[in-house]
């Protein structure tokens, strides 16, 4: 079997095996003043709060604000106990911090959902940091909207999400807003996505992200690469190997 035939066979198996997966309607606007935010639900009744427009940019241009983002870097203030009235005040605190702060992250929602389930992040958290390079893309920890993989995978992270309780499930987009002093200006035409899991969070440009296919026989989670009995059942007389798909999945390539 040639390489083109292998790819064609793989595509055929993927198309035939993939069930129709529910998708979220992320087009609904969500006014930030409401608590909780409106929810968007998929066909299975799994709901997530729509914060696509929350929080908006509210700081002056010198703050370098990028909505739906959180930063990495050396922590100067612990946001759980260091709070400000709004994002502008958080930025201003950074500007006057004695330890050369150049980045800030602010929680502008009643609750800023996070994977660190030992903490409950709430409005006003102001995390000040010092970045080695305010222009480096690596300074971002999360950006943009969450992938459907993220939303589905983390529904068990906090109690109450199974019942669609407000703030118990991840929102549709990164809840924080952040900025870097002297860093790149925000460009609304450039969108990002965040996915992965604890210790393996990733973000990338929306245009470069290819969502993994649905739950297929030819898709295995990392850590269970050793067994693919179902693959053998479907393509019993072929040779196959695993190829990385992204941080969380691998796919099977059928060989001649």
N, C-alpha and C positions, 0 to 999 in steps of 0.2 A: 504493500500500500504506500503510495507516494505521500509527501508532506501535505500537498493540497487536499488530497482525499482524506487524510487524517483530520485536518482542520475542519473539512466539510462534515465529516462524520461526527466530530465533537460538537459542532454547531447544531447538527440535526438532533443529537441526543439531548443537548441542552434545551432546545426549543420544545421538544416533545415531552421532556420530563418536568419542565418548570410549570408549576401551578400559577394561576393569576394571583399575584400578591397584592394586598391592599396598599394603597398609597395615600399619604396625607395631603390634604388640600391646604397649602401654605399661603394661599392668596388673600386670606382674610386679614384685615387690619385689626390691630389690638391696641386700644387706647391705654396708655401707661397709667392713667389716673385710676383705673379700675383695679380692684383687688378682690378676688382673683381675676386674672385676665380671661378673656374668652378662650374656649378650648376648640381645637380641631381634632376630629376623630376619624379613624380609618374605618374600613368596612367591617372590621371585626369588633368595633366598639372600643378600641384602645385610644385614649385621648391624651393630648398634650397641650399645654397652654401656649397660645400663639403670641410670641413676643417679637415677631418680625420687625415691628416698628418701635420696640421698647428695649432699652431707652434710646431716644434720639440724641443727636449731638447737642449739647447745651453749654459747652465751654467756649471760651474765646480761642482764636486760631493759634495762639502761642502754646496752647496745651497739647496740640497735636492729637486730638481725640479720634479714636477709631471705635465706633460702636460695635457691640457684639465681639468683644475681644478681651483676653486676659493676658498679662505679661509674665515672663519669667525674670530671673535676675536676683541679685542680692536684696533680701528683704530688710527694709529700714523701719517699717512700722507694721505691727500685727493688726490686721484689719478687724479681727473679731472684737478687739477692745479699743481700736483707734477709729473713731467715726467722725464724719463730717455731715453737714446739712445737705450738701449737694455735690455734684461732680466738680463744679468750678472751685469750690472751697478745697476739695481734695487736691486739685491741681495747684492751687495757690499754696497749700501746705508743702507741696513738693518743691515749689520754687524757692521757698524760704528755709528749707530743711538744712541744718548745719552739716550734714554728711553728703553733700553733693547729689541729692536726689535728682534723677532725670526721667523717672517714669512713675506713673500712678495708675491704679486700677480701682474702680468704684462700683459698688453694688447699688444700682438705681431702681431696683424692684423690691417689693415687700419681702421676697425671699429670692436669693440667688442660689439655685439648685447646684449641688456639687457631688462628686463621687466620694469625697471624704465624709462618710456618713457619721463620723463622730462629732461633726460640727454642723451647726445650723446657721448658714450665712444669711444675713438680713440687711435691710436697707441701711445705707450710711457707711458700710464698711469701706475704709480707705486704706489701700495697700500701697505704700510708697516703696520704691525700689531704685537701685542703682544698676544701670545696664552698662556693659562694656562698650556696646555700640548701639546707639539709638536708631540707626538705620538698618540694623541686621534683622532679617526676617525671622531668625531664630529666637528673637526676643519675645515673640508671641507664643503663648502656651496653647491658646485656643482662638479660633476666629470663625465668624460667620454662622451659618446654620449647621445644625447637627444632622448627620446622615440618618437614614432610616435604620441602618444597622445599630447606630448609637441609641436611638430612641427605643428600639425593641430590646436590645441587650441589657439596658440598665433599668428596665421597669421593675426589677426586683431589688434595686439598690436601697430604696427607702420604703418603709411600711406605709401603706395607704395608697400606693400607686395602683395596685390591682383593682381598687375601687374608684380609681380616677379622682382621688381626693386632691383638692387644690394644693399646689406646690410640692406634692409628693413625687411627681414624675418630672423628668427632665423637660424643660420647655423646648420649643422648636429651634431656638437659636441660643447662642452663648448669652447668658444673662448679664454679664459684666460689660462695662465700657472702660476703655483705658486709653492712655496717651503717653507720648514720650516728648520731652522738651527738646525742640530742635530736630525732631524726627520727621519722617515723610508725612505729607499731608494725606488725609483720607480721600480716596477716590471711590465714589459710590458705584462706578461702573465695573469695578474689579471685585468680584464676590469670592468668598471662600467657604469651605465646608470643614467640619471637625468630626472625627470618628474615632474608632478604636475603643480601648478600655483602660482600666487602671494600670498605670505604668507603661501603657502603649498608646497613649493619646496621640493622634496625628491630625494635622490640618494641611490642606492643600488648596490650590486654586480651583474654583468651581469648574472651570472649563477643562481642567486636567483630571478631574475625578471621574472615574468610571465605577459606578456602583456594582458590587458583586451581584451575580444572579441570585435568584431566590433559592430556597432549600432544594438543592439538586443532588442526585446521586454522585455527580462528578465534582462536588464541592465539599471539602472537608475542613473542619476547624483545625487550626494548629494544635498540636498535642495529640491528635488522633490520626496522624498520618500513617501509622503502622497497619491499620486495617481498612480495606476497601472491598469487602466481600460483595457489596452491592454492585461495585464497578465490575467485578468479575462476572456477576450474574448477567449484566447487561452486555458486556463486551468480552465474553469468556475466551475468545480465541485471539486476543490482541495483547500487545505489550503496552504498558503505560508507565508514566512516571509523574512525579509531583513537580509543579512549578509554583513559585510564590505568586500570589495574586495581589494582596496588599498586606497590611500589618496583621490581619486577622484570618485570612483565608488562603487556601491553596486550590489549584485546579489540576485536573488530570489531563495530560496530553497523551493522545493515542499515537503510538509509534508504529512504523511498518513492521 
